[in-house]
Structure formats: structure tokens, C-alpha cells
Amino acid sequence: MASHPKFIINQSKNGQYYFNLTAKNGQVIATSEQYTTKSACENGIRSVQENAPNASTEDTTSANAA
């Protein structure tokens, strides 16, 4: 069994590439957009790896939303 968290590169039926990010328990916690090339998908993974540790959270929901 593979260790988690990890990025998993997949190819959709239309031939485009995307990645899933899994949590420690193996559940998918994020799915990327679709990329036309595997290289672009790998660049997307690198971007998340570099930027996510410094990402802040912005809540744009209304306090009155149900």
C-alpha cells in the first residue's frame, strides 16, 4: 500500500491530465483542473507544493448564509 499524502496523476477519457491530492488516510482532498500535457500537469503539482504551505484562507461566504 502506498503512503499518503501524495499527488496522483490521472488521464481522463478525453486524453487530458489532472491530479488528485490525497490525505494521510488516502482520501482525495483536492482535484486539479485538466491539463493538455502531462508536463503541464506536473508543473501544476509543483506549483501547489511550492505555494500551498504559505496559502492563507479567505472566507467569502455570507454570515447569514444557511
PQR file of N, CA, C, O and H, with PARSE charges and radii, in Angstrom:
ATOM      1  N   MET A   1       0.848  -1.196   0.000 -0.4000 1.5000
ATOM      2  CA  MET A   1       0.000   0.000   0.000 -0.0000 2.0000
ATOM      3  C   MET A   1       0.885   1.248   0.000  0.5500 1.7000
ATOM      4  O   MET A   1       1.827   1.352   0.786 -0.5500 1.4000
ATOM      5  N   ALA A   2       0.581   2.166  -0.866 -0.4000 1.5000
ATOM      6  CA  ALA A   2       1.370   3.390  -0.987 -0.0000 2.0000
ATOM      7  C   ALA A   2       1.081   4.338   0.164  0.5500 1.7000
ATOM      8  O   ALA A   2      -0.016   4.354   0.721 -0.5500 1.4000
ATOM      9  H   ALA A   2      -0.183   2.081  -1.504  0.4000 1.0000
ATOM     10  N   SER A   3       2.084   5.121   0.504 -0.4000 1.5000
ATOM     11  CA  SER A   3       1.916   6.072   1.600 -0.0000 2.0000
ATOM     12  C   SER A   3       1.231   7.344   1.109  0.5500 1.7000
ATOM     13  O   SER A   3       1.300   7.697  -0.068 -0.5500 1.4000
ATOM     14  H   SER A   3       2.976   5.108   0.051  0.4000 1.0000
ATOM     15  N   HIS A   4       0.596   7.994   2.009 -0.4000 1.5000
ATOM     16  CA  HIS A   4      -0.112   9.244   1.727 -0.0000 2.0000
ATOM     17  C   HIS A   4       0.340  10.268   2.747  0.5500 1.7000
ATOM     18  O   HIS A   4       0.814   9.840   3.800 -0.5500 1.4000
ATOM     19  H   HIS A   4       0.540   7.707   2.965  0.4000 1.0000
ATOM     20  N   PRO A   5       0.248  11.541   2.557 -0.5600 1.5000
ATOM     21  CA  PRO A   5      -0.387  12.182   1.399  0.2800 2.0000
ATOM     22  C   PRO A   5       0.500  12.084   0.163  0.5500 1.7000
ATOM     23  O   PRO A   5       1.719  11.930   0.247 -0.5500 1.4000
ATOM     24  N   LYS A   6      -0.161  12.180  -0.986 -0.4000 1.5000
ATOM     25  CA  LYS A   6       0.584  12.185  -2.245 -0.0000 2.0000
ATOM     26  C   LYS A   6      -0.270  12.758  -3.361  0.5500 1.7000
ATOM     27  O   LYS A   6      -1.490  12.877  -3.249 -0.5500 1.4000
ATOM     28  H   LYS A   6      -1.150  12.305  -1.055  0.4000 1.0000
ATOM     29  N   PHE A   7       0.419  13.112  -4.448 -0.4000 1.5000
ATOM     30  CA  PHE A   7      -0.226  13.559  -5.669 -0.0000 2.0000
ATOM     31  C   PHE A   7      -0.305  12.363  -6.609  0.5500 1.7000
ATOM     32  O   PHE A   7       0.664  11.618  -6.757 -0.5500 1.4000
ATOM     33  H   PHE A   7       1.410  13.016  -4.538  0.4000 1.0000
ATOM     34  N   ILE A   8      -1.459  12.180  -7.242 -0.4000 1.5000
ATOM     35  CA  ILE A   8      -1.658  11.082  -8.178 -0.0000 2.0000
ATOM     36  C   ILE A   8      -2.063  11.683  -9.520  0.5500 1.7000
ATOM     37  O   ILE A   8      -3.081  12.367  -9.618 -0.5500 1.4000
ATOM     38  H   ILE A   8      -2.246  12.785  -7.122  0.4000 1.0000
ATOM     39  N   ILE A   9      -1.262  11.424 -10.552 -0.4000 1.5000
ATOM     40  CA  ILE A   9      -1.562  11.917 -11.900 -0.0000 2.0000
ATOM     41  C   ILE A   9      -2.461  10.914 -12.605  0.5500 1.7000
ATOM     42  O   ILE A   9      -2.185   9.714 -12.619 -0.5500 1.4000
ATOM     43  H   ILE A   9      -0.435  10.868 -10.472  0.4000 1.0000
ATOM     44  N   ASN A  10      -3.533  11.421 -13.187 -0.4000 1.5000
ATOM     45  CA  ASN A  10      -4.507  10.600 -13.920 -0.0000 2.0000
ATOM     46  C   ASN A  10      -4.690  11.169 -15.316  0.5500 1.7000
ATOM     47  O   ASN A  10      -4.339  12.319 -15.581 -0.5500 1.4000
ATOM     48  H   ASN A  10      -3.757  12.396 -13.175  0.4000 1.0000
ATOM     49  N   GLN A  11      -5.241  10.355 -16.205 -0.4000 1.5000
ATOM     50  CA  GLN A  11      -5.581  10.817 -17.544 -0.0000 2.0000
ATOM     51  C   GLN A  11      -7.068  10.557 -17.767  0.5500 1.7000
ATOM     52  O   GLN A  11      -7.554   9.445 -17.561 -0.5500 1.4000
ATOM     53  H   GLN A  11      -5.525   9.421 -15.990  0.4000 1.0000
ATOM     54  N   SER A  12      -7.778  11.593 -18.188 -0.4000 1.5000
ATOM     55  CA  SER A  12      -9.216  11.479 -18.401 -0.0000 2.0000
ATOM     56  C   SER A  12      -9.509  10.828 -19.747  0.5500 1.7000
ATOM     57  O   SER A  12      -8.605  10.616 -20.555 -0.5500 1.4000
ATOM     58  H   SER A  12      -7.383  12.496 -18.355  0.4000 1.0000
ATOM     59  N   LYS A  13     -10.777  10.514 -19.980 -0.4000 1.5000
ATOM     60  CA  LYS A  13     -11.198   9.875 -21.229 -0.0000 2.0000
ATOM     61  C   LYS A  13     -10.906  10.739 -22.450  0.5500 1.7000
ATOM     62  O   LYS A  13     -10.722  10.226 -23.554 -0.5500 1.4000
ATOM     63  H   LYS A  13     -11.511  10.686 -19.324  0.4000 1.0000
ATOM     64  N   ASN A  14     -10.864  12.054 -22.247 -0.4000 1.5000
ATOM     65  CA  ASN A  14     -10.590  12.951 -23.377 -0.0000 2.0000
ATOM     66  C   ASN A  14      -9.090  13.141 -23.612  0.5500 1.7000
ATOM     67  O   ASN A  14      -8.694  13.943 -24.457 -0.5500 1.4000
ATOM     68  H   ASN A  14     -11.014  12.471 -21.350  0.4000 1.0000
ATOM     69  N   GLY A  15      -8.248  12.403 -22.865 -0.4000 1.5000
ATOM     70  CA  GLY A  15      -6.810  12.439 -23.063 -0.0000 2.0000
ATOM     71  C   GLY A  15      -6.075  13.490 -22.259  0.5500 1.7000
ATOM     72  O   GLY A  15      -4.846  13.546 -22.291 -0.5500 1.4000
ATOM     73  H   GLY A  15      -8.570  11.751 -22.178  0.4000 1.0000
ATOM     74  N   GLN A  16      -6.812  14.328 -21.534 -0.4000 1.5000
ATOM     75  CA  GLN A  16      -6.154  15.356 -20.739 -0.0000 2.0000
ATOM     76  C   GLN A  16      -5.724  14.793 -19.387  0.5500 1.7000
ATOM     77  O   GLN A  16      -6.228  13.765 -18.935 -0.5500 1.4000
ATOM     78  H   GLN A  16      -7.811  14.283 -21.509  0.4000 1.0000
ATOM     79  N   TYR A  17      -4.787  15.485 -18.758 -0.4000 1.5000
ATOM     80  CA  TYR A  17      -4.214  15.048 -17.494 -0.0000 2.0000
ATOM     81  C   TYR A  17      -4.729  15.904 -16.347  0.5500 1.7000
ATOM     82  O   TYR A  17      -5.022  17.087 -16.522 -0.5500 1.4000
ATOM     83  H   TYR A  17      -4.378  16.320 -19.125  0.4000 1.0000
ATOM     84  N   TYR A  18      -4.837  15.292 -15.174 -0.4000 1.5000
ATOM     85  CA  TYR A  18      -5.204  16.003 -13.953 -0.0000 2.0000
ATOM     86  C   TYR A  18      -4.585  15.255 -12.789  0.5500 1.7000
ATOM     87  O   TYR A  18      -4.161  14.107 -12.921 -0.5500 1.4000
ATOM     88  H   TYR A  18      -4.599  14.331 -15.032  0.4000 1.0000
ATOM     89  N   PHE A  19      -4.539  15.930 -11.641 -0.4000 1.5000
ATOM     90  CA  PHE A  19      -4.015  15.241 -10.470 -0.0000 2.0000
ATOM     91  C   PHE A  19      -4.991  15.317  -9.314  0.5500 1.7000
ATOM     92  O   PHE A  19      -5.788  16.248  -9.194 -0.5500 1.4000
ATOM     93  H   PHE A  19      -4.883  16.862 -11.535  0.4000 1.0000
ATOM     94  N   ASN A  20      -4.901  14.314  -8.476 -0.4000 1.5000
ATOM     95  CA  ASN A  20      -5.614  14.300  -7.202 -0.0000 2.0000
ATOM     96  C   ASN A  20      -4.573  14.404  -6.103  0.5500 1.7000
ATOM     97  O   ASN A  20      -3.474  13.862  -6.219 -0.5500 1.4000
ATOM     98  H   ASN A  20      -4.255  13.558  -8.573  0.4000 1.0000
ATOM     99  N   LEU A  21      -4.922  15.093  -5.052 -0.4000 1.5000
ATOM    100  CA  LEU A  21      -4.098  15.158  -3.846 -0.0000 2.0000
ATOM    101  C   LEU A  21      -4.826  14.358  -2.782  0.5500 1.7000
ATOM    102  O   LEU A  21      -5.999  14.605  -2.502 -0.5500 1.4000
ATOM    103  H   LEU A  21      -5.815  15.534  -4.957  0.4000 1.0000
ATOM    104  N   THR A  22      -4.126  13.400  -2.191 -0.4000 1.5000
ATOM    105  CA  THR A  22      -4.745  12.573  -1.160 -0.0000 2.0000
ATOM    106  C   THR A  22      -4.255  12.978   0.222  0.5500 1.7000
ATOM    107  O   THR A  22      -3.150  13.499   0.376 -0.5500 1.4000
ATOM    108  H   THR A  22      -3.173  13.200  -2.419  0.4000 1.0000
ATOM    109  N   ALA A  23      -5.092  12.731   1.222 -0.4000 1.5000
ATOM    110  CA  ALA A  23      -4.750  12.986   2.617 -0.0000 2.0000
ATOM    111  C   ALA A  23      -4.031  11.767   3.198  0.5500 1.7000
ATOM    112  O   ALA A  23      -3.858  10.757   2.516 -0.5500 1.4000
ATOM    113  H   ALA A  23      -5.989  12.307   1.097  0.4000 1.0000
ATOM    114  N   LYS A  24      -3.622  11.871   4.442 -0.4000 1.5000
ATOM    115  CA  LYS A  24      -2.924  10.769   5.111 -0.0000 2.0000
ATOM    116  C   LYS A  24      -3.727   9.480   5.103  0.5500 1.7000
ATOM    117  O   LYS A  24      -3.154   8.391   5.058 -0.5500 1.4000
ATOM    118  H   LYS A  24      -3.762  12.692   4.996  0.4000 1.0000
ATOM    119  N   ASN A  25      -5.066   9.596   5.147 -0.4000 1.5000
ATOM    120  CA  ASN A  25      -5.915   8.403   5.162 -0.0000 2.0000
ATOM    121  C   ASN A  25      -6.233   7.884   3.755  0.5500 1.7000
ATOM    122  O   ASN A  25      -6.992   6.926   3.612 -0.5500 1.4000
ATOM    123  H   ASN A  25      -5.531  10.480   5.183  0.4000 1.0000
ATOM    124  N   GLY A  26      -5.662   8.504   2.718 -0.4000 1.5000
ATOM    125  CA  GLY A  26      -5.854   8.053   1.351 -0.0000 2.0000
ATOM    126  C   GLY A  26      -7.022   8.684   0.620  0.5500 1.7000
ATOM    127  O   GLY A  26      -7.186   8.463  -0.580 -0.5500 1.4000
ATOM    128  H   GLY A  26      -5.045   9.282   2.835  0.4000 1.0000
ATOM    129  N   GLN A  27      -7.838   9.465   1.314 -0.4000 1.5000
ATOM    130  CA  GLN A  27      -8.987  10.104   0.660 -0.0000 2.0000
ATOM    131  C   GLN A  27      -8.532  11.278  -0.195  0.5500 1.7000
ATOM    132  O   GLN A  27      -7.606  12.002   0.170 -0.5500 1.4000
ATOM    133  H   GLN A  27      -7.705   9.645   2.289  0.4000 1.0000
ATOM    134  N   VAL A  28      -9.193  11.461  -1.339 -0.4000 1.5000
ATOM    135  CA  VAL A  28      -8.900  12.591  -2.213 -0.0000 2.0000
ATOM    136  C   VAL A  28      -9.415  13.861  -1.553  0.5500 1.7000
ATOM    137  O   VAL A  28     -10.588  13.954  -1.191 -0.5500 1.4000
ATOM    138  H   VAL A  28      -9.945  10.872  -1.636  0.4000 1.0000
ATOM    139  N   ILE A  29      -8.523  14.839  -1.401 -0.4000 1.5000
ATOM    140  CA  ILE A  29      -8.923  16.112  -0.791 -0.0000 2.0000
ATOM    141  C   ILE A  29      -8.894  17.269  -1.780  0.5500 1.7000
ATOM    142  O   ILE A  29      -9.409  18.349  -1.491 -0.5500 1.4000
ATOM    143  H   ILE A  29      -7.571  14.763  -1.695  0.4000 1.0000
ATOM    144  N   ALA A  30      -8.290  17.046  -2.953 -0.4000 1.5000
ATOM    145  CA  ALA A  30      -8.277  18.082  -3.991 -0.0000 2.0000
ATOM    146  C   ALA A  30      -8.092  17.432  -5.358  0.5500 1.7000
ATOM    147  O   ALA A  30      -7.387  16.433  -5.502 -0.5500 1.4000
ATOM    148  H   ALA A  30      -7.871  16.169  -3.188  0.4000 1.0000
ATOM    149  N   THR A  31      -8.739  18.020  -6.349 -0.4000 1.5000
ATOM    150  CA  THR A  31      -8.596  17.598  -7.736 -0.0000 2.0000
ATOM    151  C   THR A  31      -8.274  18.828  -8.567  0.5500 1.7000
ATOM    152  O   THR A  31      -8.915  19.868  -8.414 -0.5500 1.4000
ATOM    153  H   THR A  31      -9.312  18.831  -6.232  0.4000 1.0000
ATOM    154  N   SER A  32      -7.301  18.720  -9.432 -0.4000 1.5000
ATOM    155  CA  SER A  32      -6.870  19.858 -10.243 -0.0000 2.0000
ATOM    156  C   SER A  32      -7.787  20.088 -11.438  0.5500 1.7000
ATOM    157  O   SER A  32      -8.717  19.327 -11.704 -0.5500 1.4000
ATOM    158  H   SER A  32      -6.780  17.875  -9.557  0.4000 1.0000
ATOM    159  N   GLU A  33      -7.487  21.148 -12.128 -0.4000 1.5000
ATOM    160  CA  GLU A  33      -8.077  21.370 -13.444 -0.0000 2.0000
ATOM    161  C   GLU A  33      -7.477  20.344 -14.400  0.5500 1.7000
ATOM    162  O   GLU A  33      -6.568  19.606 -14.020 -0.5500 1.4000
ATOM    163  H   GLU A  33      -6.732  21.767 -11.911  0.4000 1.0000
ATOM    164  N   GLN A  34      -7.966  20.289 -15.620 -0.4000 1.5000
ATOM    165  CA  GLN A  34      -7.394  19.387 -16.614 -0.0000 2.0000
ATOM    166  C   GLN A  34      -6.335  20.128 -17.425  0.5500 1.7000
ATOM    167  O   GLN A  34      -6.490  21.299 -17.771 -0.5500 1.4000
ATOM    168  H   GLN A  34      -8.704  20.888 -15.929  0.4000 1.0000
ATOM    169  N   TYR A  35      -5.263  19.411 -17.712 -0.4000 1.5000
ATOM    170  CA  TYR A  35      -4.142  19.965 -18.464 -0.0000 2.0000
ATOM    171  C   TYR A  35      -4.004  19.204 -19.778  0.5500 1.7000
ATOM    172  O   TYR A  35      -4.285  18.007 -19.838 -0.5500 1.4000
ATOM    173  H   TYR A  35      -5.136  18.460 -17.431  0.4000 1.0000
ATOM    174  N   THR A  36      -3.571  19.898 -20.832 -0.4000 1.5000
ATOM    175  CA  THR A  36      -3.439  19.257 -22.134 -0.0000 2.0000
ATOM    176  C   THR A  36      -2.209  18.366 -22.227  0.5500 1.7000
ATOM    177  O   THR A  36      -2.170  17.451 -23.049 -0.5500 1.4000
ATOM    178  H   THR A  36      -3.343  20.871 -20.783  0.4000 1.0000
ATOM    179  N   THR A  37      -1.196  18.622 -21.389 -0.4000 1.5000
ATOM    180  CA  THR A  37       0.013  17.794 -21.408 -0.0000 2.0000
ATOM    181  C   THR A  37       0.351  17.314 -20.007  0.5500 1.7000
ATOM    182  O   THR A  37      -0.008  17.944 -19.012 -0.5500 1.4000
ATOM    183  H   THR A  37      -1.227  19.366 -20.721  0.4000 1.0000
ATOM    184  N   LYS A  38       1.041  16.199 -19.946 -0.4000 1.5000
ATOM    185  CA  LYS A  38       1.485  15.668 -18.657 -0.0000 2.0000
ATOM    186  C   LYS A  38       2.470  16.628 -17.998  0.5500 1.7000
ATOM    187  O   LYS A  38       2.468  16.792 -16.779 -0.5500 1.4000
ATOM    188  H   LYS A  38       1.333  15.686 -20.754  0.4000 1.0000
ATOM    189  N   SER A  39       3.301  17.251 -18.804 -0.4000 1.5000
ATOM    190  CA  SER A  39       4.267  18.216 -18.295 -0.0000 2.0000
ATOM    191  C   SER A  39       3.570  19.385 -17.593  0.5500 1.7000
ATOM    192  O   SER A  39       4.000  19.824 -16.527 -0.5500 1.4000
ATOM    193  H   SER A  39       3.302  17.118 -19.795  0.4000 1.0000
ATOM    194  N   ALA A  40       2.506  19.875 -18.193 -0.4000 1.5000
ATOM    195  CA  ALA A  40       1.753  20.968 -17.582 -0.0000 2.0000
ATOM    196  C   ALA A  40       1.119  20.514 -16.269  0.5500 1.7000
ATOM    197  O   ALA A  40       1.054  21.282 -15.310 -0.5500 1.4000
ATOM    198  H   ALA A  40       2.156  19.518 -19.059  0.4000 1.0000
ATOM    199  N   CYS A  41       0.656  19.279 -16.227 -0.4000 1.5000
ATOM    200  CA  CYS A  41       0.085  18.724 -15.001 -0.0000 2.0000
ATOM    201  C   CYS A  41       1.149  18.653 -13.908  0.5500 1.7000
ATOM    202  O   CYS A  41       0.888  19.006 -12.759 -0.5500 1.4000
ATOM    203  H   CYS A  41       0.709  18.654 -17.006  0.4000 1.0000
ATOM    204  N   GLU A  42       2.343  18.198 -14.267 -0.4000 1.5000
ATOM    205  CA  GLU A  42       3.447  18.129 -13.310 -0.0000 2.0000
ATOM    206  C   GLU A  42       3.828  19.516 -12.810  0.5500 1.7000
ATOM    207  O   GLU A  42       4.183  19.678 -11.643 -0.5500 1.4000
ATOM    208  H   GLU A  42       2.555  17.911 -15.202  0.4000 1.0000
ATOM    209  N   ASN A  43       3.757  20.528 -13.691 -0.4000 1.5000
ATOM    210  CA  ASN A  43       4.005  21.909 -13.278 -0.0000 2.0000
ATOM    211  C   ASN A  43       2.939  22.371 -12.289  0.5500 1.7000
ATOM    212  O   ASN A  43       3.246  23.102 -11.347 -0.5500 1.4000
ATOM    213  H   ASN A  43       3.468  20.397 -14.640  0.4000 1.0000
ATOM    214  N   GLY A  44       1.692  21.953 -12.494 -0.4000 1.5000
ATOM    215  CA  GLY A  44       0.615  22.283 -11.561 -0.0000 2.0000
ATOM    216  C   GLY A  44       0.878  21.699 -10.185  0.5500 1.7000
ATOM    217  O   GLY A  44       0.632  22.353  -9.172 -0.5500 1.4000
ATOM    218  H   GLY A  44       1.443  21.359 -13.259  0.4000 1.0000
ATOM    219  N   ILE A  45       1.375  20.479 -10.144 -0.4000 1.5000
ATOM    220  CA  ILE A  45       1.720  19.846  -8.867 -0.0000 2.0000
ATOM    221  C   ILE A  45       2.824  20.636  -8.180  0.5500 1.7000
ATOM    222  O   ILE A  45       2.737  20.916  -6.985 -0.5500 1.4000
ATOM    223  H   ILE A  45       1.575  19.948 -10.967  0.4000 1.0000
ATOM    224  N   ARG A  46       3.863  20.996  -8.930 -0.4000 1.5000
ATOM    225  CA  ARG A  46       4.971  21.766  -8.341 -0.0000 2.0000
ATOM    226  C   ARG A  46       4.477  23.096  -7.792  0.5500 1.7000
ATOM    227  O   ARG A  46       4.935  23.549  -6.743 -0.5500 1.4000
ATOM    228  H   ARG A  46       3.934  20.769  -9.901  0.4000 1.0000
ATOM    229  N   SER A  47       3.549  23.718  -8.497 -0.4000 1.5000
ATOM    230  CA  SER A  47       3.006  24.992  -8.030 -0.0000 2.0000
ATOM    231  C   SER A  47       2.289  24.838  -6.698  0.5500 1.7000
ATOM    232  O   SER A  47       2.471  25.655  -5.796 -0.5500 1.4000
ATOM    233  H   SER A  47       3.177  23.350  -9.350  0.4000 1.0000
ATOM    234  N   VAL A  48       1.475  23.796  -6.570 -0.4000 1.5000
ATOM    235  CA  VAL A  48       0.774  23.555  -5.302 -0.0000 2.0000
ATOM    236  C   VAL A  48       1.783  23.257  -4.196  0.5500 1.7000
ATOM    237  O   VAL A  48       1.651  23.765  -3.082 -0.5500 1.4000
ATOM    238  H   VAL A  48       1.327  23.132  -7.303  0.4000 1.0000
ATOM    239  N   GLN A  49       2.787  22.439  -4.495 -0.4000 1.5000
ATOM    240  CA  GLN A  49       3.793  22.101  -3.495 -0.0000 2.0000
ATOM    241  C   GLN A  49       4.523  23.340  -2.998  0.5500 1.7000
ATOM    242  O   GLN A  49       4.820  23.454  -1.808 -0.5500 1.4000
ATOM    243  H   GLN A  49       2.894  22.026  -5.399  0.4000 1.0000
ATOM    244  N   GLU A  50       4.812  24.267  -3.900 -0.4000 1.5000
ATOM    245  CA  GLU A  50       5.551  25.473  -3.535 -0.0000 2.0000
ATOM    246  C   GLU A  50       4.683  26.511  -2.850  0.5500 1.7000
ATOM    247  O   GLU A  50       5.149  27.202  -1.944 -0.5500 1.4000
ATOM    248  H   GLU A  50       4.572  24.175  -4.867  0.4000 1.0000
ATOM    249  N   ASN A  51       3.428  26.635  -3.266 -0.4000 1.5000
ATOM    250  CA  ASN A  51       2.586  27.734  -2.790 -0.0000 2.0000
ATOM    251  C   ASN A  51       1.641  27.381  -1.652  0.5500 1.7000
ATOM    252  O   ASN A  51       1.287  28.257  -0.863 -0.5500 1.4000
ATOM    253  H   ASN A  51       3.049  26.074  -4.002  0.4000 1.0000
ATOM    254  N   ALA A  52       1.227  26.136  -1.546 -0.4000 1.5000
ATOM    255  CA  ALA A  52       0.235  25.771  -0.534 -0.0000 2.0000
ATOM    256  C   ALA A  52       0.713  25.971   0.900  0.5500 1.7000
ATOM    257  O   ALA A  52      -0.099  26.374   1.733 -0.5500 1.4000
ATOM    258  H   ALA A  52       1.515  25.425  -2.187  0.4000 1.0000
ATOM    259  N   PRO A  53       1.974  25.718   1.246 -0.5600 1.5000
ATOM    260  CA  PRO A  53       2.388  25.912   2.639  0.2800 2.0000
ATOM    261  C   PRO A  53       2.215  27.357   3.111  0.5500 1.7000
ATOM    262  O   PRO A  53       2.100  27.611   4.310 -0.5500 1.4000
ATOM    263  N   ASN A  54       2.197  28.295   2.176 -0.4000 1.5000
ATOM    264  CA  ASN A  54       2.066  29.704   2.532 -0.0000 2.0000
ATOM    265  C   ASN A  54       0.685  30.270   2.237  0.5500 1.7000
ATOM    266  O   ASN A  54       0.451  31.466   2.413 -0.5500 1.4000
ATOM    267  H   ASN A  54       2.291  28.089   1.201  0.4000 1.0000
ATOM    268  N   ALA A  55      -0.225  29.420   1.792 -0.4000 1.5000
ATOM    269  CA  ALA A  55      -1.552  29.892   1.399 -0.0000 2.0000
ATOM    270  C   ALA A  55      -2.388  30.263   2.618  0.5500 1.7000
ATOM    271  O   ALA A  55      -2.409  29.548   3.620 -0.5500 1.4000
ATOM    272  H   ALA A  55      -0.034  28.449   1.649  0.4000 1.0000
ATOM    273  N   SER A  56      -3.069  31.384   2.510 -0.4000 1.5000
ATOM    274  CA  SER A  56      -3.997  31.786   3.563 -0.0000 2.0000
ATOM    275  C   SER A  56      -5.396  31.329   3.177  0.5500 1.7000
ATOM    276  O   SER A  56      -5.613  30.844   2.067 -0.5500 1.4000
ATOM    277  H   SER A  56      -3.052  31.964   1.696  0.4000 1.0000
ATOM    278  N   THR A  57      -6.345  31.486   4.094 -0.4000 1.5000
ATOM    279  CA  THR A  57      -7.734  31.137   3.831 -0.0000 2.0000
ATOM    280  C   THR A  57      -8.545  32.414   3.757  0.5500 1.7000
ATOM    281  O   THR A  57      -8.431  33.277   4.627 -0.5500 1.4000
ATOM    282  H   THR A  57      -6.169  31.880   4.996  0.4000 1.0000
ATOM    283  N   GLU A  58      -9.359  32.538   2.728 -0.4000 1.5000
ATOM    284  CA  GLU A  58     -10.261  33.673   2.586 -0.0000 2.0000
ATOM    285  C   GLU A  58     -11.670  33.131   2.517  0.5500 1.7000
ATOM    286  O   GLU A  58     -12.000  32.358   1.618 -0.5500 1.4000
ATOM    287  H   GLU A  58      -9.452  31.837   2.022  0.4000 1.0000
ATOM    288  N   ASP A  59     -12.507  33.534   3.464 -0.4000 1.5000
ATOM    289  CA  ASP A  59     -13.889  33.076   3.515 -0.0000 2.0000
ATOM    290  C   ASP A  59     -14.774  34.155   2.914  0.5500 1.7000
ATOM    291  O   ASP A  59     -14.926  35.234   3.486 -0.5500 1.4000
ATOM    292  H   ASP A  59     -12.239  34.163   4.195  0.4000 1.0000
ATOM    293  N   THR A  60     -15.356  33.861   1.760 -0.4000 1.5000
ATOM    294  CA  THR A  60     -16.217  34.836   1.092 -0.0000 2.0000
ATOM    295  C   THR A  60     -17.695  34.534   1.275  0.5500 1.7000
ATOM    296  O   THR A  60     -18.550  35.140   0.629 -0.5500 1.4000
ATOM    297  H   THR A  60     -15.233  32.984   1.295  0.4000 1.0000
ATOM    298  N   THR A  61     -17.986  33.584   2.167 -0.4000 1.5000
ATOM    299  CA  THR A  61     -19.386  33.254   2.407 -0.0000 2.0000
ATOM    300  C   THR A  61     -20.029  34.312   3.292  0.5500 1.7000
ATOM    301  O   THR A  61     -19.362  34.977   4.084 -0.5500 1.4000
ATOM    302  H   THR A  61     -17.292  33.091   2.691  0.4000 1.0000
ATOM    303  N   SER A  62     -21.314  34.446   3.139 -0.4000 1.5000
ATOM    304  CA  SER A  62     -22.067  35.393   3.939 -0.0000 2.0000
ATOM    305  C   SER A  62     -22.327  34.815   5.317  0.5500 1.7000
ATOM    306  O   SER A  62     -22.603  33.622   5.443 -0.5500 1.4000
ATOM    307  H   SER A  62     -21.856  33.905   2.496  0.4000 1.0000
ATOM    308  N   ALA A  63     -22.247  35.623   6.333 -0.4000 1.5000
ATOM    309  CA  ALA A  63     -22.522  35.166   7.701 -0.0000 2.0000
ATOM    310  C   ALA A  63     -23.973  34.722   7.839  0.5500 1.7000
ATOM    311  O   ALA A  63     -24.299  33.937   8.729 -0.5500 1.4000
ATOM    312  H   ALA A  63     -22.023  36.593   6.230  0.4000 1.0000
ATOM    313  N   ASN A  64     -24.846  35.218   6.965 -0.4000 1.5000
ATOM    314  CA  ASN A  64     -26.260  34.871   7.028 -0.0000 2.0000
ATOM    315  C   ASN A  64     -26.637  33.694   6.145  0.5500 1.7000
ATOM    316  O   ASN A  64     -27.798  33.285   6.123 -0.5500 1.4000
ATOM    317  H   ASN A  64     -24.582  35.856   6.242  0.4000 1.0000
ATOM    318  N   ALA A  65     -25.693  33.156   5.432 -0.4000 1.5000
ATOM    319  CA  ALA A  65     -25.995  32.035   4.519 -0.0000 2.0000
ATOM    320  C   ALA A  65     -26.366  30.796   5.315  0.5500 1.7000
ATOM    321  O   ALA A  65     -25.781  30.515   6.361 -0.5500 1.4000
ATOM    322  H   ALA A  65     -24.750  33.488   5.450  0.4000 1.0000
ATOM    323  N   ALA A  66     -27.338  30.067   4.811 -0.4000 1.5000
ATOM    324  CA  ALA A  66     -27.779  28.845   5.504 -0.0000 2.0000
ATOM    325  C   ALA A  66     -27.181  27.627   4.867  0.5500 1.7000
ATOM    326  O   ALA A  66     -27.437  26.509   5.312 -0.5500 1.4000
ATOM    327  H   ALA A  66     -27.813  30.296   3.961  0.4000 1.0000
TER
END
